[in-house]
């Protein structure tokens, strides 16, 4: 199931670029008619002023377009960045009790799918999210791509491993994670949408799970492929997104609720693995500048003349 909330806009648009994107999506739908389904948000028309969640399919026998499901919504579901609403509105079209969420730049391997049975054994007690690592397959694209892949490996594997144990403060980062879908449907979905705050929309699902007394394990025997743009800007953009997301989290009620409920050791782990990391970096940089300016003023004003020479 591929969810593309702007598919309806692309079909109606008269721009050549938008039409090309819509035609490309349709080509994939017909090429994989027996497997691929596309969900999108249908906007109001002149004859119908309602919003709908629509699931499109293709009849494998005749190749004709088929509307499998069409669910009327109470209003416009896009209230924030668009990505969390895009994820949540299509959950009703999925099957089974568990759900694996993947980004558009991720894929999977046949060998990894055989490990899913072992991963599903983790869903017991209060475990509702199980994380797995990412393999950056674009690392062979050059020195910049290799550096970006190493950057992703540190955050997506080493840091996640340490945050799971012994810190016990891992949340939902990225989207190879597998969900207990029945729990997610009745507890706010797999993302949280609000305008201006939920830049890192996925981590709030982890906050929600932690506030309800759950734990989020992390496994390394299963991985999902992921590709990254190989430009110089992409290296710092991922860090900029994490930093901006942490700044936005400070304004959310979720972080305030977690800070009031965690024990002292986990609270320190939560602080230094999130907002505190960037705060400490800022304090370190400002302290360095303060020390340099203090030394400069000391020499200019000759405040160190009375200090004896150690020689």
Secondary structure by P-SEA (a helix, b strand, c coil): cccccaaaaaaacccaaaaaaaaaaaaaaaaccccbbbbbbbccccccccccbbbbbbccccccccccbbbbcccccccccaaaaaaaaacccccccbbbbbcccccccaaaaaacccccccccccccbbbbbbbcccccccaaaaaaaaaaaaaacaaaaaaacccccccccccccccaaaaaaacccccccccccccaaaaaaaaaaaaabbbbbbbccbbbbbbbcccaaaaaaaaaaaaaaaaaaaacaaaaaaaacccaaaaaaaaaacaaaaaaaaaaaaaaaaaaaaaaaaaaacccccccccc
